[in-house]
Amino acid sequence: MTAKIRKIIVQTDEVRIEMGREVQPPARRALAMAVIENPYAGRYADNLDALIAMGEELGGLLGQRCVQALGIEPGQAQSYGKAAIVGEAGELEHAAALLHPKLGAPLRAAVEKGAALVPSSKKVGGLGTAIDVPLGHKDAAYVRSHFDAMEARVADAPRANEIVVAVAVTASGRPLARIGGLQVSDIQGVDGLR
């Protein structure tokens, strides 16, 4: 089933100065959100295959939109994350169906590789509900400089019968990261951890 998308929102965030210090190169993040109709709103269903299929569709679409917004090649993406907000006529499992079974593979294709798990969050909420999209390095989860989050919010969504699906991609880690841990230059990218 193809997602019935009411709107897509894409935004970028670029930090140039942090604590009075220049960030060079600037720390850049992008967020792409789709507001979709929830085909299971208002009713219980044992089988959530329609949302699973939509997750696969949206992973690629939103991942590509983030990469385009950053103006980078897919292989230059460094971190990623995903999240969903289900409107009040839905349930938390609807977000899980979108995010977990199939959204990851096309998102990984959009950013090239992606050996690490895609961090995620989900919640049920009404119009204007905010959610933090957790971020982690796409190839090595132990890279502390890339532990971050980006807030996602749509003023007029989700309506009761909708779901907001969000994907975030970065072209860098946090601005002025300095808490140690595995460095980007030392990533092996084999097991998704180191």
KAPE-V419195 format. One record per pair of residues at least 12 apart in sequence whose C-alpha atoms are under 8 Angstrom apart, sorted by the first residue. I is the first residue (numbers start at 1). J is the second residue. D is the distance in whole Angstrom. If there is no record, write none. Layout:
# KAPE-V419195
I_J_D / I_J_D
This chain:
# KAPE-V419195
1_50_5 / 1_51_8 / 1_53_6 / 1_54_7 / 2_53_7 / 2_54_6 / 2_57_7 / 3_36_6 / 3_37_7 / 3_54_5 / 3_57_8 / 3_58_8 / 4_36_5 / 4_37_6 / 5_34_6 / 5_35_6 / 5_36_4 / 5_37_7 / 6_34_8 / 6_35_6 / 6_36_6 / 6_37_7 / 7_34_6 / 7_35_5 / 7_36_8 / 8_32_7 / 8_33_6 / 8_34_4 / 8_35_6 / 9_32_6 / 9_33_5 / 9_34_7 / 10_30_7 / 10_31_6 / 10_32_4 / 10_33_6 / 10_65_7 / 10_66_7 / 10_69_7 / 11_30_6 / 11_31_5 / 11_32_7 / 11_69_7 / 12_28_7 / 12_29_6 / 12_30_4 / 12_31_6 / 12_69_7 / 12_70_7 / 13_28_6 / 13_29_5 / 13_30_6 / 14_26_6 / 14_27_6 / 14_28_5 / 14_29_7 / 15_27_5 / 15_28_7 / 15_175_7 / 18_175_7 / 18_176_7 / 23_175_6 / 23_176_7 / 26_175_7 / 27_171_7 / 27_172_6 / 27_173_7 / 27_174_6 / 27_175_6 / 28_70_7 / 28_170_6 / 28_171_5 / 28_172_6 / 29_70_7 / 29_168_7 / 29_169_6 / 29_170_4 / 29_171_6 / 29_172_8 / 30_66_5 / 30_67_8 / 30_69_7 / 30_70_6 / 30_168_6 / 30_169_5 / 30_170_6 / 31_66_6 / 31_150_8 / 31_152_7 / 31_166_7 / 31_167_6 / 31_168_4 / 31_169_7 / 32_62_5 / 32_63_7 / 32_65_6 / 32_66_6 / 32_166_6 / 32_167_5 / 32_168_6 / 33_62_7 / 33_152_8 / 33_164_7 / 33_165_5 / 33_166_4 / 33_167_6 / 34_58_8 / 34_62_8 / 34_164_6 / 34_165_5 / 34_166_7 / 35_157_7 / 35_158_7 / 35_162_7 / 35_163_6 / 35_164_5 / 35_165_6 / 36_162_5 / 36_163_5 / 36_164_6 / 36_165_8 / 37_161_6 / 37_162_4 / 37_163_6 / 38_51_8 / 38_90_7 / 38_161_5 / 38_162_5 / 38_163_6 / 39_51_8 / 39_161_8 / 40_90_7 / 40_94_8 / 41_89_5 / 41_90_5 / 41_160_8 / 41_161_5 / 41_162_8 / 42_89_5 / 42_90_6 / 42_161_8 / 43_89_8 / 43_90_8 / 48_94_7 / 48_97_6 / 49_97_8 / 51_94_7 / 51_97_6 / 51_98_5 / 52_97_5 / 52_98_5 / 52_99_8 / 52_100_8 / 52_101_6 / 52_102_6 / 52_103_8 / 53_98_8 / 53_102_7 / 54_98_7 / 55_97_7 / 55_98_4 / 55_99_6 / 55_100_8 / 55_101_8 / 55_102_6 / 55_103_5 / 56_98_8 / 56_102_5 / 56_103_4 / 56_104_7 / 56_105_8 / 56_106_6 / 57_103_7 / 57_106_8 / 58_103_7 / 58_165_8 / 59_102_8 / 59_103_5 / 59_104_6 / 59_105_8 / 59_106_5 / 59_107_5 / 59_167_8 / 60_103_8 / 60_106_4 / 60_107_5 / 60_109_7 / 60_110_6 / 62_107_8 / 62_166_7 / 62_167_6 / 63_106_8 / 63_107_5 / 63_110_5 / 63_111_7 / 63_167_6 / 63_168_7 / 63_169_7 / 64_107_8 / 64_110_5 / 64_111_8 / 66_167_8 / 66_168_7 / 66_169_6 / 67_110_8 / 67_111_7 / 67_169_7 / 70_170_8 / 70_171_7 / 72_171_8 / 74_110_6 / 74_111_4 / 74_112_6 / 75_111_6 / 75_112_5 / 75_113_8 / 76_111_8 / 76_171_6 / 77_111_6 / 77_112_8 / 77_138_8 / 77_169_7 / 77_170_6 / 77_171_5 / 77_172_8 / 78_137_6 / 78_138_6 / 78_139_8 / 78_169_7 / 78_170_6 / 78_171_5 / 78_172_6 / 78_173_7 / 79_135_6 / 79_136_5 / 79_137_4 / 79_138_5 / 79_146_7 / 79_168_8 / 79_169_5 / 79_170_5 / 79_171_7 / 79_172_7 / 79_173_7 / 80_118_6 / 80_119_7 / 80_134_8 / 80_135_5 / 80_136_6 / 80_137_7 / 80_138_6 / 80_167_7 / 80_168_5 / 80_169_4 / 80_170_6 / 81_118_5 / 81_119_5 / 81_120_6 / 81_133_6 / 81_134_5 / 81_135_5 / 81_136_7 / 81_167_6 / 81_168_5 / 81_169_7 / 82_99_7 / 82_118_7 / 82_119_6 / 82_120_5 / 82_121_7 / 82_133_6 / 82_134_7 / 82_165_8 / 82_166_6 / 82_167_4 / 82_168_6 / 83_95_8 / 83_99_7 / 83_120_5 / 83_121_5 / 83_122_5 / 83_131_7 / 83_132_8 / 83_133_5 / 83_134_8 / 83_165_6 / 83_166_5 / 83_167_7 / 84_98_8 / 84_99_7 / 84_121_7 / 84_122_5 / 84_123_7 / 84_131_8 / 84_163_7 / 84_164_5 / 84_165_4 / 84_166_6 / 85_122_6 / 85_123_5 / 85_124_5 / 85_125_6 / 85_129_8 / 85_131_7 / 85_158_7 / 85_163_6 / 85_164_5 / 85_165_7 / 86_122_8 / 86_123_6 / 86_124_5 / 86_125_6 / 86_158_7 / 86_160_8 / 86_162_6 / 86_163_4 / 86_164_7 / 87_124_6 / 87_125_5 / 87_126_6 / 87_127_8 / 87_157_8 / 87_158_5 / 87_159_6 / 87_160_4 / 87_161_6 / 87_162_5 / 87_163_6 / 88_124_6 / 88_125_6 / 88_126_6 / 88_159_8 / 88_160_5 / 88_161_7 / 89_160_5 / 89_161_6 / 90_124_8 / 90_160_7 / 90_161_7 / 90_162_8 / 91_124_7 / 92_122_7 / 92_123_6 / 92_124_6 / 95_122_6 / 95_123_8 / 95_163_8 / 96_122_7 / 99_120_8 / 104_118_7 / 113_138_8 / 113_139_7 / 114_138_5 / 114_139_5 / 114_192_8 / 115_138_6 / 115_139_4 / 115_140_7 / 115_189_6 / 115_190_7 / 115_191_7 / 115_192_4 / 116_137_7 / 116_138_5 / 116_139_5 / 116_140_6 / 116_141_6 / 116_189_8 / 116_191_7 / 116_192_4 / 116_193_6 / 117_138_7 / 117_141_8 / 117_192_7 / 118_135_8 / 118_136_7 / 118_138_7 / 119_133_8 / 119_134_6 / 119_135_6 / 119_136_6 / 120_133_7 / 120_134_6 / 121_133_6 / 121_134_7 / 125_158_7 / 126_157_7 / 126_158_6 / 126_159_6 / 126_160_7 / 127_154_7 / 127_155_6 / 127_156_5 / 127_157_5 / 127_158_5 / 127_159_6 / 128_153_6 / 128_154_5 / 128_155_4 / 128_156_6 / 128_157_6 / 128_158_7 / 129_153_6 / 129_154_7 / 129_155_8 / 129_157_8 / 129_158_8 / 130_151_7 / 130_152_6 / 130_153_5 / 130_154_8 / 131_151_6 / 131_152_5 / 131_153_7 / 132_149_6 / 132_150_5 / 132_151_4 / 132_152_6 / 133_149_5 / 133_150_5 / 133_151_6 / 133_152_7 / 133_166_7 / 133_167_7 / 133_168_7 / 134_147_8 / 134_148_6 / 134_149_4 / 134_150_7 / 135_147_6 / 135_148_5 / 135_149_5 / 135_150_8 / 135_168_7 / 135_169_8 / 136_148_7 / 138_192_8 / 139_187_8 / 139_189_5 / 139_190_8 / 139_192_5 / 139_193_7 / 139_194_8 / 140_187_6 / 140_188_8 / 140_189_6 / 140_191_8 / 140_192_5 / 140_193_4 / 140_194_5 / 141_192_6 / 141_193_5 / 141_194_7 / 142_181_7 / 142_182_6 / 142_193_6 / 142_194_6 / 143_181_6 / 143_182_5 / 143_183_6 / 143_184_7 / 143_194_8 / 144_179_7 / 144_180_7 / 144_181_6 / 144_182_7 / 145_173_5 / 145_174_6 / 145_177_5 / 145_178_7 / 145_179_7 / 145_180_8 / 145_181_8 / 145_183_8 / 146_172_7 / 146_173_4 / 146_174_6 / 147_173_8 / 147_174_8 / 148_173_8 / 148_174_7 / 150_168_7 / 152_166_7 / 182_194_7
